[in-house]
Amino acid sequence: MTAAPQLVVHRDKELMAQAAAARLITKIVDAQAARGYASVVLTGGRNGNGLLAALSSSPAKDAIDWSRLDLWWGDERFLPDGDPERNYTQAKEALLDSVPLNPARVHPMPASDGAYEVDAAAGIYAAELTAAAGPEDHGPVPTFDVLMLGVGPDTHVASLFPELPAVRESERTVVGVHGAPKPPPVRITLTLPAIRAAREVWLLAAGEDKANAAAIALSGAGEVQAPAAGAYGRSRTLWLLDSAAASQLPRDLYPPSSP
């Protein structure tokens, strides 16, 4: 039985990004204090990149030991290395190039100009995750401290789209996606079993175009029809919304607004 998701609603997307960045800094610092390192899964899109940009401009980011932070990705567009549409490229621009990360602990998903087609590339990333998992993780992926996901207007998370084969995957942790309904059609994504290995899953949604998706996913929809409904963490599932994205939520779900 998974715990019910927690909701935090902010006035606007800028405030949401700043508050989420502050929350993430605290989580990373706490994990590093407890275990010596932290493990985070990044997301792309406007909300994921907005959070990274807010983190980059926060003076509190210096509390993080960046050399002891493992970074993974929830999904990636299968495009050439350096392509401006790749989540990794956008993350480098928003934050990663400006902090002293250990390159060996940064794990971008394979690019399309490697020697592998997308399904083989997904297998390579799955193997990388398995190699990083320790006995304490009890599975084929590390127990991520925080795994972040943007929520699409169609309720997709990572590159798990409604009704497509990837959202039904129950064994593999990483799969190639063919025929995604938004460009580019070929992608790599973590599956729901990999997402659910995280201690905490944070779902980010801002803007009126996300309001219907948030309402559907939080109202008991099935994960095949609404993949965001199937994304939850081992100890906590947190929806971080702005007031526009929360505008269609049933009133019994709507928490008191954050400052």
FIKOLZA-1660 file (N, C-alpha, C; in steps of 0.1 Angstrom, whole numbers, plus 5000, padded with zeros to 4 digits):
% residues 259
   i   px   py   pz ch aa at
   1 5009 4988 5000  A  M  N
   1 5000 5000 5000  A  M CA
   1 5009 5012 5000  A  M  C
   2 5007 5021 4990  A  T  N
   2 5015 5033 4990  A  T CA
   2 5008 5045 4997  A  T  C
   3 5016 5053 5002  A  A  N
   3 5010 5065 5009  A  A CA
   3 5004 5074 4999  A  A  C
   4 4994 5081 5004  A  A  N
   4 4987 5091 4995  A  A CA
   4 4997 5102 4991  A  A  C
   5 4996 5107 4979  A  P  N
   5 5005 5118 4975  A  P CA
   5 5002 5130 4984  A  P  C
   6 5013 5138 4986  A  Q  N
   6 5012 5151 4993  A  Q CA
   6 5012 5162 4982  A  Q  C
   7 5005 5172 4984  A  L  N
   7 5004 5183 4975  A  L CA
   7 5009 5196 4981  A  L  C
   8 5017 5204 4974  A  V  N
   8 5021 5217 4978  A  V CA
   8 5018 5226 4966  A  V  C
   9 5010 5237 4968  A  V  N
   9 5006 5246 4958  A  V CA
   9 5012 5259 4960  A  V  C
  10 5019 5264 4950  A  H  N
  10 5025 5277 4951  A  H CA
  10 5018 5287 4942  A  H  C
  11 5020 5300 4945  A  R  N
  11 5012 5310 4938  A  R CA
  11 5015 5310 4923  A  R  C
  12 5028 5309 4919  A  D  N
  12 5031 5309 4904  A  D CA
  12 5043 5300 4902  A  D  C
  13 5046 5299 4889  A  K  N
  13 5057 5289 4886  A  K CA
  13 5071 5293 4890  A  K  C
  14 5073 5306 4891  A  E  N
  14 5086 5311 4896  A  E CA
  14 5088 5308 4910  A  E  C
  15 5078 5310 4918  A  L  N
  15 5079 5307 4933  A  L CA
  15 5080 5292 4934  A  L  C
  16 5072 5284 4926  A  M  N
  16 5073 5269 4927  A  M CA
  16 5087 5265 4924  A  M  C
  17 5094 5270 4914  A  A  N
  17 5107 5266 4910  A  A CA
  17 5117 5269 4922  A  A  C
  18 5116 5281 4927  A  Q  N
  18 5125 5285 4938  A  Q CA
  18 5123 5276 4951  A  Q  C
  19 5110 5274 4954  A  A  N
  19 5107 5265 4966  A  A CA
  19 5112 5251 4964  A  A  C
  20 5110 5246 4952  A  A  N
  20 5114 5232 4949  A  A CA
  20 5129 5231 4949  A  A  C
  21 5136 5241 4944  A  A  N
  21 5151 5241 4944  A  A CA
  21 5156 5241 4959  A  A  C
  22 5150 5249 4967  A  A  N
  22 5153 5250 4982  A  A CA
  22 5151 5236 4988  A  A  C
  23 5140 5230 4985  A  R  N
  23 5136 5217 4990  A  R CA
  23 5146 5207 4986  A  R  C
  24 5151 5207 4973  A  L  N
  24 5160 5198 4968  A  L CA
  24 5174 5199 4975  A  L  C
  25 5178 5212 4976  A  I  N
  25 5191 5214 4983  A  I CA
  25 5191 5208 4997  A  I  C
  26 5180 5210 5004  A  T  N
  26 5179 5204 5018  A  T CA
  26 5179 5189 5017  A  T  C
  27 5173 5182 5008  A  K  N
  27 5173 5168 5007  A  K CA
  27 5187 5163 5004  A  K  C
  28 5194 5169 4995  A  I  N
  28 5207 5165 4991  A  I CA
  28 5217 5166 5003  A  I  C
  29 5216 5177 5009  A  V  N
  29 5225 5180 5021  A  V CA
  29 5222 5170 5032  A  V  C
  30 5209 5167 5035  A  D  N
  30 5206 5157 5045  A  D CA
  30 5211 5143 5041  A  D  C
  31 5209 5139 5029  A  A  N
  31 5214 5126 5024  A  A CA
  31 5229 5125 5025  A  A  C
  32 5236 5135 5021  A  Q  N
  32 5250 5135 5022  A  Q CA
  32 5255 5135 5037  A  Q  C
  33 5248 5141 5046  A  A  N
  33 5252 5141 5060  A  A CA
  33 5249 5127 5065  A  A  C
  34 5239 5120 5061  A  A  N
  34 5235 5107 5066  A  A CA
  34 5244 5096 5060  A  A  C
  35 5247 5097 5047  A  R  N
  35 5253 5085 5040  A  R CA
  35 5266 5089 5033  A  R  C
  36 5269 5102 5032  A  G  N
  36 5281 5106 5025  A  G CA
  36 5279 5109 5010  A  G  C
  37 5268 5106 5005  A  Y  N
  37 5265 5109 4991  A  Y CA
  37 5250 5110 4989  A  Y  C
  38 5246 5116 4978  A  A  N
  38 5231 5117 4974  A  A CA
  38 5230 5113 4960  A  A  C
  39 5218 5108 4957  A  S  N
  39 5214 5103 4943  A  S CA
  39 5201 5110 4939  A  S  C
  40 5202 5117 4927  A  V  N
  40 5190 5124 4922  A  V CA
  40 5188 5121 4908  A  V  C
  41 5175 5120 4904  A  V  N
  41 5171 5118 4890  A  V CA
  41 5165 5131 4885  A  V  C
  42 5171 5137 4875  A  L  N
  42 5166 5149 4869  A  L CA
  42 5156 5147 4859  A  L  C
  43 5148 5158 4856  A  T  N
  43 5138 5158 4846  A  T CA
  43 5140 5170 4837  A  T  C
  44 5136 5170 4825  A  G  N
  44 5137 5181 4816  A  G CA
  44 5124 5189 4815  A  G  C
  45 5122 5195 4804  A  G  N
  45 5110 5203 4802  A  G CA
  45 5111 5217 4810  A  G  C
  46 5101 5225 4808  A  R  N
  46 5102 5238 4813  A  R CA
  46 5102 5239 4829  A  R  C
  47 5095 5230 4835  A  N  N
  47 5095 5230 4850  A  N CA
  47 5108 5224 4855  A  N  C
  48 5113 5213 4849  A  G  N
  48 5125 5207 4854  A  G CA
  48 5137 5217 4852  A  G  C
  49 5138 5223 4840  A  N  N
  49 5148 5233 4838  A  N CA
  49 5147 5246 4846  A  N  C
  50 5134 5249 4849  A  G  N
  50 5132 5261 4857  A  G CA
  50 5137 5258 4871  A  G  C
  51 5135 5246 4876  A  L  N
  51 5140 5243 4890  A  L CA
  51 5156 5243 4890  A  L  C
  52 5162 5238 4879  A  L  N
  52 5177 5238 4878  A  L CA
  52 5182 5252 4878  A  L  C
  53 5175 5261 4870  A  A  N
  53 5180 5275 4869  A  A CA
  53 5178 5282 4883  A  A  C
  54 5167 5279 4890  A  A  N
  54 5165 5284 4903  A  A CA
  54 5176 5279 4913  A  A  C
  55 5180 5267 4912  A  L  N
  55 5190 5261 4920  A  L CA
  55 5204 5268 4917  A  L  C
  56 5206 5270 4904  A  S  N
  56 5219 5276 4900  A  S CA
  56 5220 5290 4906  A  S  C
  57 5209 5297 4908  A  S  N
  57 5210 5311 4913  A  S CA
  57 5208 5312 4928  A  S  C
  58 5207 5301 4935  A  S  N
  58 5205 5301 4949  A  S CA
  58 5218 5300 4956  A  S  C
  59 5221 5310 4966  A  P  N
  59 5233 5310 4973  A  P CA
  59 5235 5297 4982  A  P  C
  60 5223 5291 4985  A  A  N
  60 5223 5279 4994  A  A CA
  60 5229 5267 4986  A  A  C
  61 5231 5268 4973  A  K  N
  61 5236 5256 4966  A  K CA
  61 5250 5253 4970  A  K  C
  62 5257 5262 4976  A  D  N
  62 5271 5260 4981  A  D CA
  62 5271 5250 4993  A  D  C
  63 5260 5247 4999  A  A  N
  63 5259 5238 5010  A  A CA
  63 5261 5223 5005  A  A  C
  64 5258 5221 4992  A  I  N
  64 5259 5208 4986  A  I CA
  64 5274 5205 4983  A  I  C
  65 5278 5192 4986  A  D  N
  65 5291 5187 4982  A  D CA
  65 5288 5181 4968  A  D  C
  66 5291 5189 4958  A  W  N
  66 5287 5185 4944  A  W CA
  66 5295 5173 4939  A  W  C
  67 5307 5171 4945  A  S  N
  67 5315 5160 4941  A  S CA
  67 5310 5146 4946  A  S  C
  68 5300 5147 4956  A  R  N
  68 5294 5135 4961  A  R CA
  68 5279 5134 4958  A  R  C
  69 5276 5138 4946  A  L  N
  69 5262 5138 4941  A  L CA
  69 5262 5130 4928  A  L  C
  70 5253 5119 4928  A  D  N
  70 5251 5111 4916  A  D CA
  70 5239 5117 4909  A  D  C
  71 5240 5119 4896  A  L  N
  71 5229 5124 4888  A  L CA
  71 5225 5115 4877  A  L  C
  72 5212 5112 4876  A  W  N
  72 5207 5103 4866  A  W CA
  72 5196 5111 4859  A  W  C
  73 5190 5105 4848  A  W  N
  73 5179 5111 4841  A  W CA
  73 5167 5102 4840  A  W  C
  74 5155 5108 4841  A  G  N
  74 5143 5100 4839  A  G CA
  74 5140 5096 4825  A  G  C
  75 5144 5104 4816  A  D  N
  75 5142 5101 4802  A  D CA
  75 5151 5110 4793  A  D  C
  76 5152 5107 4780  A  E  N
  76 5160 5115 4771  A  E CA
  76 5154 5114 4757  A  E  C
  77 5156 5125 4750  A  R  N
  77 5153 5125 4736  A  R CA
  77 5165 5118 4729  A  R  C
  78 5162 5108 4720  A  F  N
  78 5173 5101 4714  A  F CA
  78 5178 5109 4702  A  F  C
  79 5187 5119 4705  A  L  N
  79 5192 5128 4695  A  L CA
  79 5207 5128 4697  A  L  C
  80 5214 5134 4688  A  P  N
  80 5229 5135 4689  A  P CA
  80 5234 5142 4701  A  P  C
  81 5246 5138 4706  A  D  N
  81 5252 5145 4717  A  D CA
  81 5253 5160 4714  A  D  C
  82 5249 5168 4724  A  G  N
  82 5250 5182 4723  A  G CA
  82 5238 5189 4716  A  G  C
  83 5229 5181 4711  A  D  N
  83 5216 5186 4705  A  D CA
  83 5209 5195 4716  A  D  C
  84 5205 5207 4712  A  P  N
  84 5199 5216 4722  A  P CA
  84 5185 5211 4727  A  P  C
  85 5180 5201 4721  A  E  N
  85 5167 5195 4726  A  E CA
  85 5169 5184 4736  A  E  C
  86 5182 5179 4738  A  R  N
  86 5184 5169 4747  A  R CA
  86 5183 5174 4762  A  R  C
  87 5177 5167 4770  A  N  N
  87 5176 5171 4784  A  N CA
  87 5189 5173 4791  A  N  C
  88 5199 5165 4787  A  Y  N
  88 5212 5166 4793  A  Y CA
  88 5219 5180 4788  A  Y  C
  89 5217 5183 4776  A  T  N
  89 5222 5196 4771  A  T CA
  89 5216 5208 4778  A  T  C
  90 5203 5207 4780  A  Q  N
  90 5196 5218 4787  A  Q CA
  90 5200 5218 4802  A  Q  C
  91 5202 5207 4808  A  A  N
  91 5206 5207 4822  A  A CA
  91 5220 5212 4824  A  A  C
  92 5229 5209 4815  A  K  N
  92 5243 5215 4815  A  K CA
  92 5242 5230 4815  A  K  C
  93 5234 5235 4806  A  E  N
  93 5232 5250 4804  A  E CA
  93 5226 5256 4817  A  E  C
  94 5216 5250 4822  A  A  N
  94 5209 5256 4834  A  A CA
  94 5216 5255 4847  A  A  C
  95 5224 5244 4849  A  L  N
  95 5231 5243 4862  A  L CA
  95 5244 5235 4861  A  L  C
  96 5245 5224 4854  A  L  N
  96 5256 5215 4856  A  L CA
  96 5270 5220 4853  A  L  C
  97 5270 5229 4843  A  D  N
  97 5283 5234 4839  A  D CA
  97 5289 5244 4849  A  D  C
  98 5280 5249 4858  A  S  N
  98 5285 5259 4868  A  S CA
  98 5287 5254 4882  A  S  C
  99 5287 5241 4884  A  V  N
  99 5289 5235 4897  A  V CA
  99 5300 5224 4896  A  V  C
 100 5308 5222 4906  A  P  N
 100 5319 5212 4906  A  P CA
 100 5315 5198 4907  A  P  C
 101 5308 5192 4898  A  L  N
 101 5304 5178 4898  A  L CA
 101 5316 5169 4895  A  L  C
 102 5315 5157 4900  A  N  N
 102 5324 5146 4896  A  N CA
 102 5319 5140 4883  A  N  C
 103 5326 5141 4872  A  P  N
 103 5321 5136 4859  A  P CA
 103 5317 5121 4860  A  P  C
 104 5324 5114 4868  A  A  N
 104 5321 5099 4869  A  A CA
 104 5308 5097 4876  A  A  C
 105 5302 5107 4882  A  R  N
 105 5290 5105 4889  A  R CA
 105 5278 5111 4882  A  R  C
 106 5280 5116 4870  A  V  N
 106 5270 5122 4861  A  V CA
 106 5267 5112 4850  A  V  C
 107 5254 5108 4849  A  H  N
 107 5250 5096 4841  A  H CA
 107 5240 5100 4830  A  H  C
 108 5244 5108 4820  A  P  N
 108 5234 5111 4809  A  P CA
 108 5231 5098 4802  A  P  C
 109 5219 5098 4796  A  M  N
 109 5214 5087 4788  A  M CA
 109 5222 5087 4774  A  M  C
 110 5224 5076 4768  A  P  N
 110 5231 5076 4755  A  P CA
 110 5225 5085 4745  A  P  C
 111 5233 5090 4736  A  A  N
 111 5229 5099 4725  A  A CA
 111 5228 5090 4712  A  A  C
 112 5221 5096 4702  A  S  N
 112 5218 5088 4690  A  S CA
 112 5230 5087 4681  A  S  C
 113 5241 5094 4683  A  D  N
 113 5252 5093 4675  A  D CA
 113 5263 5083 4680  A  D  C
 114 5259 5075 4690  A  G  N
 114 5267 5064 4694  A  G CA
 114 5266 5053 4685  A  G  C
 115 5271 5041 4689  A  A  N
 115 5271 5030 4680  A  A CA
 115 5259 5021 4682  A  A  C
 116 5248 5026 4689  A  Y  N
 116 5237 5017 4692  A  Y CA
 116 5224 5023 4688  A  Y  C
 117 5215 5015 4684  A  E  N
 117 5201 5020 4682  A  E CA
 117 5194 5021 4696  A  E  C
 118 5182 5026 4696  A  V  N
 118 5176 5031 4708  A  V CA
 118 5174 5020 4718  A  V  C
 119 5169 5008 4714  A  D  N
 119 5167 4997 4723  A  D CA
 119 5179 4992 4730  A  D  C
 120 5190 4991 4722  A  A  N
 120 5203 4987 4728  A  A CA
 120 5208 4998 4737  A  A  C
 121 5206 5011 4733  A  A  N
 121 5211 5021 4742  A  A CA
 121 5203 5021 4755  A  A  C
 122 5190 5018 4755  A  A  N
 122 5183 5017 4768  A  A CA
 122 5188 5005 4776  A  A  C
 123 5192 4994 4770  A  G  N
 123 5198 4983 4777  A  G CA
 123 5212 4987 4784  A  G  C
 124 5219 4996 4777  A  I  N
 124 5232 5000 4783  A  I CA
 124 5229 5009 4795  A  I  C
 125 5219 5017 4794  A  Y  N
 125 5216 5026 4806  A  Y CA
 125 5211 5017 4818  A  Y  C
 126 5203 5007 4815  A  A  N
 126 5198 4998 4825  A  A CA
 126 5210 4991 4832  A  A  C
 127 5220 4987 4824  A  A  N
 127 5232 4980 4829  A  A CA
 127 5240 4990 4838  A  A  C
 128 5240 5003 4834  A  E  N
 128 5247 5013 4842  A  E CA
 128 5240 5015 4856  A  E  C
 129 5227 5015 4856  A  L  N
 129 5220 5016 4868  A  L CA
 129 5222 5004 4877  A  L  C
 130 5222 4992 4871  A  T  N
 130 5224 4980 4879  A  T CA
 130 5238 4980 4885  A  T  C
 131 5248 4984 4878  A  A  N
 131 5262 4985 4883  A  A CA
 131 5263 4994 4895  A  A  C
 132 5254 5004 4895  A  A  N
 132 5255 5014 4906  A  A CA
 132 5247 5010 4918  A  A  C
 133 5239 5000 4916  A  A  N
 133 5230 4995 4928  A  A CA
 133 5238 4987 4937  A  A  C
 134 5237 4989 4950  A  G  N
 134 5244 4981 4960  A  G CA
 134 5234 4971 4966  A  G  C
 135 5240 4962 4975  A  P  N
 135 5231 4952 4981  A  P CA
 135 5220 4958 4989  A  P  C
 136 5222 4970 4994  A  E  N
 136 5212 4977 5002  A  E CA
 136 5200 4981 4994  A  E  C
 137 5202 4982 4981  A  D  N
 137 5191 4987 4972  A  D CA
 137 5181 4976 4969  A  D  C
 138 5184 4964 4971  A  H  N
 138 5174 4953 4969  A  H CA
 138 5168 4953 4955  A  H  C
 139 5175 4956 4945  A  G  N
 139 5170 4956 4932  A  G CA
 139 5180 4961 4921  A  G  C
 140 5175 4962 4909  A  P  N
 140 5184 4965 4898  A  P CA
 140 5187 4980 4895  A  P  C
 141 5182 4989 4904  A  V  N
 141 5186 5003 4903  A  V CA
 141 5189 5008 4917  A  V  C
 142 5197 5019 4918  A  P  N
 142 5200 5025 4931  A  P CA
 142 5187 5030 4937  A  P  C
 143 5186 5031 4950  A  T  N
 143 5175 5038 4957  A  T CA
 143 5177 5053 4956  A  T  C
 144 5172 5059 4946  A  F  N
 144 5174 5074 4944  A  F CA
 144 5168 5081 4956  A  F  C
 145 5175 5092 4961  A  D  N
 145 5169 5100 4971  A  D CA
 145 5157 5108 4967  A  D  C
 146 5159 5114 4955  A  V  N
 146 5147 5122 4949  A  V CA
 146 5147 5119 4934  A  V  C
 147 5136 5116 4929  A  L  N
 147 5134 5114 4914  A  L CA
 147 5123 5124 4910  A  L  C
 148 5127 5133 4901  A  M  N
 148 5118 5144 4897  A  M CA
 148 5112 5141 4883  A  M  C
 149 5099 5144 4882  A  L  N
 149 5092 5142 4869  A  L CA
 149 5084 5154 4866  A  L  C
 150 5085 5159 4853  A  G  N
 150 5075 5168 4849  A  G CA
 150 5062 5161 4845  A  G  C
 151 5051 5167 4845  A  V  N
 151 5038 5161 4841  A  V CA
 151 5033 5168 4829  A  V  C
 152 5031 5160 4818  A  G  N
 152 5027 5165 4805  A  G CA
 152 5012 5168 4805  A  G  C
 153 5007 5176 4796  A  P  N
 153 4992 5179 4795  A  P CA
 153 4984 5166 4793  A  P  C
 154 4991 5156 4787  A  D  N
 154 4984 5143 4785  A  D CA
 154 4986 5133 4797  A  D  C
 155 4991 5138 4808  A  T  N
 155 4995 5130 4820  A  T CA
 155 5008 5122 4818  A  T  C
 156 5015 5124 4807  A  H  N
 156 5028 5116 4806  A  H CA
 156 5038 5121 4816  A  H  C
 157 5046 5111 4821  A  V  N
 157 5058 5114 4829  A  V CA
 157 5070 5107 4823  A  V  C
 158 5082 5113 4824  A  A  N
 158 5094 5108 4817  A  A CA
 158 5089 5107 4802  A  A  C
 159 5092 5096 4796  A  S  N
 159 5087 5094 4782  A  S CA
 159 5077 5082 4783  A  S  C
 160 5069 5081 4793  A  L  N
 160 5059 5071 4795  A  L CA
 160 5045 5078 4791  A  L  C
 161 5041 5075 4779  A  F  N
 161 5029 5081 4774  A  F CA
 161 5017 5072 4775  A  F  C
 162 5005 5078 4777  A  P  N
 162 4993 5070 4779  A  P CA
 162 4991 5059 4768  A  P  C
 163 4989 5047 4773  A  E  N
 163 4985 5035 4764  A  E CA
 163 4997 5030 4756  A  E  C
 164 5009 5036 4756  A  L  N
 164 5020 5031 4748  A  L CA
 164 5027 5020 4756  A  L  C
 165 5034 5011 4749  A  P  N
 165 5040 4999 4755  A  P CA
 165 5048 5002 4767  A  P  C
 166 5056 5013 4767  A  A  N
 166 5065 5016 4778  A  A CA
 166 5059 5017 4791  A  A  C
 167 5046 5022 4792  A  V  N
 167 5040 5024 4805  A  V CA
 167 5035 5011 4810  A  V  C
 168 5034 5001 4802  A  R  N
 168 5030 4988 4807  A  R CA
 168 5041 4979 4811  A  R  C
 169 5054 4983 4809  A  E  N
 169 5065 4975 4812  A  E CA
 169 5066 4972 4827  A  E  C
 170 5068 4960 4830  A  S  N
 170 5068 4956 4845  A  S CA
 170 5081 4950 4849  A  S  C
 171 5090 4946 4839  A  E  N
 171 5103 4939 4842  A  E CA
 171 5115 4948 4840  A  E  C
 172 5116 4954 4828  A  R  N
 172 5128 4962 4825  A  R CA
 172 5128 4975 4832  A  R  C
 173 5139 4981 4835  A  T  N
 173 5140 4994 4842  A  T CA
 173 5141 5005 4832  A  T  C
 174 5146 5003 4820  A  V  N
 174 5148 5013 4810  A  V CA
 174 5144 5007 4796  A  V  C
 175 5137 5015 4789  A  V  N
 175 5132 5010 4775  A  V CA
 175 5134 5021 4765  A  V  C
 176 5135 5017 4753  A  G  N
 176 5134 5026 4741  A  G CA
 176 5119 5029 4738  A  G  C
 177 5117 5041 4734  A  V  N
 177 5103 5045 4730  A  V CA
 177 5103 5048 4715  A  V  C
 178 5094 5042 4708  A  H  N
 178 5092 5044 4694  A  H CA
 178 5078 5050 4692  A  H  C
 179 5077 5061 4684  A  G  N
 179 5064 5066 4681  A  G CA
 179 5058 5075 4692  A  G  C
 180 5066 5082 4700  A  A  N
 180 5061 5091 4710  A  A CA
 180 5052 5101 4703  A  A  C
 181 5041 5105 4710  A  P  N
 181 5032 5114 4703  A  P CA
 181 5036 5128 4703  A  P  C
 182 5048 5131 4710  A  K  N
 182 5053 5145 4709  A  K CA
 182 5068 5143 4704  A  K  C
 183 5072 5152 4695  A  P  N
 183 5086 5151 4690  A  P CA
 183 5097 5152 4700  A  P  C
 184 5108 5146 4698  A  P  N
 184 5111 5136 4687  A  P CA
 184 5104 5122 4691  A  P  C
 185 5101 5114 4681  A  P  N
 185 5093 5102 4684  A  P CA
 185 5101 5091 4691  A  P  C
 186 5115 5092 4690  A  V  N
 186 5123 5081 4695  A  V CA
 186 5130 5087 4708  A  V  C
 187 5129 5079 4719  A  R  N
 187 5133 5084 4732  A  R CA
 187 5138 5072 4740  A  R  C
 188 5144 5075 4751  A  I  N
 188 5148 5065 4762  A  I CA
 188 5141 5069 4774  A  I  C
 189 5136 5060 4782  A  T  N
 189 5129 5063 4794  A  T CA
 189 5131 5053 4805  A  T  C
 190 5131 5058 4818  A  L  N
 190 5129 5048 4829  A  L CA
 190 5115 5043 4829  A  L  C
 191 5113 5032 4834  A  T  N
 191 5099 5026 4835  A  T CA
 191 5094 5028 4849  A  T  C
 192 5081 5025 4850  A  L  N
 192 5075 5027 4864  A  L CA
 192 5082 5019 4875  A  L  C
 193 5086 5006 4872  A  P  N
 193 5094 4999 4883  A  P CA
 193 5106 5007 4887  A  P  C
 194 5114 5013 4878  A  A  N
 194 5126 5021 4881  A  A CA
 194 5122 5033 4889  A  A  C
 195 5111 5040 4885  A  I  N
 195 5107 5052 4891  A  I CA
 195 5103 5049 4906  A  I  C
 196 5096 5038 4908  A  R  N
 196 5091 5035 4921  A  R CA
 196 5102 5030 4931  A  R  C
 197 5115 5029 4926  A  A  N
 197 5126 5025 4934  A  A CA
 197 5131 5037 4943  A  A  C
 198 5126 5049 4939  A  A  N
 198 5131 5062 4945  A  A CA
 198 5125 5063 4959  A  A  C
 199 5133 5068 4968  A  R  N
 199 5127 5071 4982  A  R CA
 199 5115 5082 4980  A  R  C
 200 5118 5092 4973  A  E  N
 200 5108 5102 4970  A  E CA
 200 5107 5105 4955  A  E  C
 201 5094 5106 4951  A  V  N
 201 5091 5110 4937  A  V CA
 201 5084 5124 4938  A  V  C
 202 5090 5133 4931  A  W  N
 202 5084 5147 4930  A  W CA
 202 5078 5149 4916  A  W  C
 203 5066 5152 4915  A  L  N
 203 5059 5155 4902  A  L CA
 203 5057 5170 4901  A  L  C
 204 5062 5177 4891  A  L  N
 204 5062 5191 4889  A  L CA
 204 5052 5195 4878  A  L  C
 205 5043 5204 4882  A  A  N
 205 5033 5208 4872  A  A CA
 205 5030 5223 4874  A  A  C
 206 5032 5231 4864  A  A  N
 206 5028 5245 4864  A  A CA
 206 5022 5249 4851  A  A  C
 207 5012 5258 4853  A  G  N
 207 5005 5263 4841  A  G CA
 207 4991 5257 4839  A  G  C
 208 4982 5265 4833  A  E  N
 208 4969 5260 4831  A  E CA
 208 4968 5248 4822  A  E  C
 209 4978 5246 4813  A  D  N
 209 4977 5235 4804  A  D CA
 209 4980 5222 4811  A  D  C
 210 4984 5222 4824  A  K  N
 210 4987 5210 4832  A  K CA
 210 4975 5207 4842  A  K  C
 211 4965 5216 4842  A  A  N
 211 4955 5215 4853  A  A CA
 211 4947 5202 4851  A  A  C
 212 4943 5199 4839  A  N  N
 212 4934 5188 4836  A  N CA
 212 4942 5175 4839  A  N  C
 213 4955 5175 4835  A  A  N
 213 4963 5163 4838  A  A CA
 213 4965 5160 4853  A  A  C
 214 4967 5171 4860  A  A  N
 214 4969 5169 4875  A  A CA
 214 4956 5164 4881  A  A  C
 215 4945 5169 4877  A  A  N
 215 4932 5165 4882  A  A CA
 215 4929 5150 4879  A  A  C
 216 4932 5146 4867  A  I  N
 216 4930 5132 4863  A  I CA
 216 4939 5123 4871  A  I  C
 217 4952 5126 4871  A  A  N
 217 4962 5117 4878  A  A CA
 217 4959 5116 4893  A  A  C
 218 4954 5127 4899  A  L  N
 218 4952 5126 4913  A  L CA
 218 4938 5122 4917  A  L  C
 219 4930 5118 4907  A  S  N
 219 4916 5114 4910  A  S CA
 219 4913 5099 4908  A  S  C
 220 4924 5091 4909  A  G  N
 220 4922 5077 4909  A  G CA
 220 4923 5071 4895  A  G  C
 221 4928 5078 4885  A  A  N
 221 4929 5072 4872  A  A CA
 221 4939 5060 4872  A  A  C
 222 4938 5051 4862  A  G  N
 222 4948 5041 4861  A  G CA
 222 4960 5045 4854  A  G  C
 223 4971 5038 4857  A  E  N
 223 4985 5043 4852  A  E CA
 223 4986 5041 4837  A  E  C
 224 4980 5032 4831  A  V  N
 224 4981 5030 4817  A  V CA
 224 4975 5041 4809  A  V  C
 225 4963 5046 4814  A  Q  N
 225 4957 5058 4808  A  Q CA
 225 4963 5071 4813  A  Q  C
 226 4968 5071 4825  A  A  N
 226 4974 5083 4831  A  A CA
 226 4987 5080 4838  A  A  C
 227 4998 5079 4831  A  P  N
 227 5010 5075 4836  A  P CA
 227 5014 5082 4849  A  P  C
 228 5011 5095 4850  A  A  N
 228 5015 5102 4863  A  A CA
 228 5009 5096 4875  A  A  C
 229 4997 5089 4873  A  A  N
 229 4991 5083 4885  A  A CA
 229 4999 5071 4890  A  A  C
 230 5008 5065 4881  A  G  N
 230 5015 5054 4885  A  G CA
 230 5029 5057 4891  A  G  C
 231 5032 5070 4891  A  A  N
 231 5046 5074 4896  A  A CA
 231 5045 5078 4911  A  A  C
 232 5051 5069 4919  A  Y  N
 232 5051 5072 4933  A  Y CA
 232 5064 5066 4939  A  Y  C
 233 5068 5072 4951  A  G  N
 233 5080 5069 4957  A  G CA
 233 5078 5059 4969  A  G  C
 234 5089 5053 4973  A  R  N
 234 5088 5043 4984  A  R CA
 234 5083 5049 4997  A  R  C
 235 5088 5061 5000  A  S  N
 235 5084 5067 5013  A  S CA
 235 5076 5080 5011  A  S  C
 236 5076 5086 4999  A  R  N
 236 5069 5099 4998  A  R CA
 236 5067 5101 4983  A  R  C
 237 5055 5106 4980  A  T  N
 237 5052 5111 4966  A  T CA
 237 5047 5126 4968  A  T  C
 238 5053 5135 4961  A  L  N
 238 5051 5149 4964  A  L CA
 238 5047 5156 4950  A  L  C
 239 5036 5162 4950  A  W  N
 239 5032 5170 4938  A  W CA
 239 5034 5184 4941  A  W  C
 240 5043 5191 4933  A  L  N
 240 5046 5205 4935  A  L CA
 240 5039 5212 4923  A  L  C
 241 5030 5220 4926  A  L  N
 241 5021 5227 4916  A  L CA
 241 5021 5242 4918  A  L  C
 242 5018 5249 4907  A  D  N
 242 5014 5263 4909  A  D CA
 242 4999 5264 4909  A  D  C
 243 4994 5275 4912  A  S  N
 243 4979 5277 4914  A  S CA
 243 4971 5274 4901  A  S  C
 244 4978 5277 4890  A  A  N
 244 4971 5274 4877  A  A CA
 244 4970 5259 4875  A  A  C
 245 4980 5252 4878  A  A  N
 245 4980 5237 4875  A  A CA
 245 4971 5230 4885  A  A  C
 246 4969 5236 4897  A  A  N
 246 4960 5231 4907  A  A CA
 246 4945 5235 4906  A  A  C
 247 4942 5243 4896  A  S  N
 247 4929 5249 4895  A  S CA
 247 4917 5240 4893  A  S  C
 248 4920 5228 4888  A  Q  N
 248 4909 5218 4886  A  Q CA
 248 4909 5207 4896  A  Q  C
 249 4917 5208 4906  A  L  N
 249 4917 5197 4916  A  L CA
 249 4904 5197 4924  A  L  C
 250 4899 5185 4928  A  P  N
 250 4888 5185 4937  A  P CA
 250 4892 5192 4950  A  P  C
 251 4882 5199 4956  A  R  N
 251 4885 5207 4968  A  R CA
 251 4891 5199 4979  A  R  C
 252 4887 5186 4980  A  D  N
 252 4892 5178 4992  A  D CA
 252 4907 5175 4990  A  D  C
 253 4912 5176 4978  A  L  N
 253 4926 5174 4976  A  L CA
 253 4934 5186 4978  A  L  C
 254 4928 5197 4976  A  Y  N
 254 4936 5210 4975  A  Y CA
 254 4941 5214 4989  A  Y  C
 255 4954 5215 4990  A  P  N
 255 4959 5219 5004  A  P CA
 255 4959 5234 5005  A  P  C
 256 4961 5239 5017  A  P  N
 256 4963 5253 5019  A  P CA
 256 4974 5258 5011  A  P  C
 257 4972 5270 5005  A  S  N
 257 4983 5275 4995  A  S CA
 257 4995 5278 5003  A  S  C
 258 5007 5275 4997  A  S  N
 258 5020 5278 5002  A  S CA
 258 5022 5293 5000  A  S  C
 259 5031 5299 5008  A  P  N
 259 5034 5314 5005  A  P CA
 259 5041 5316 4992  A  P  C
% end
